[in-house]
Amino acid sequence: MLDTAFASPVVVIVGMGFPLEIRSVIGALRYLDEQPAMWRDEAYHATYGACRDALDGRSTVAEARDVLCALARRRGVLVDEVWPHLGMVSEPALAA
């Protein structure tokens, strides 16, 4: 299976201000799947497509991460520095 882990996690704010660590393309797709319909604009679909392309080997994991960061920055939910925050939520590990 293709390695889909990001070189470093992408941290976004979710819910009531909790940071979420996204560590992989699969985690990014899970995050995107949870977005409300009203946020599913052209930028959302481009990000989703970039992540799918990375899973299919048509683009790199780094490109998918960059596009995810751009979307999160555009939405105002990107955390540029990882917080030493006790409430940090991490994406669930994949079952083996």
Buried (B, 14 or more C-beta within 10 A) or exposed (E): EEEBEBEEBBBBBBEEEEBBBBBBBBBBBBBBEEBEEEEEEEBBEEBBBBBBBBBEEEBEBEBBBBBBBBBBEEBEBBBEEEEEEEEBEEBEEEEE
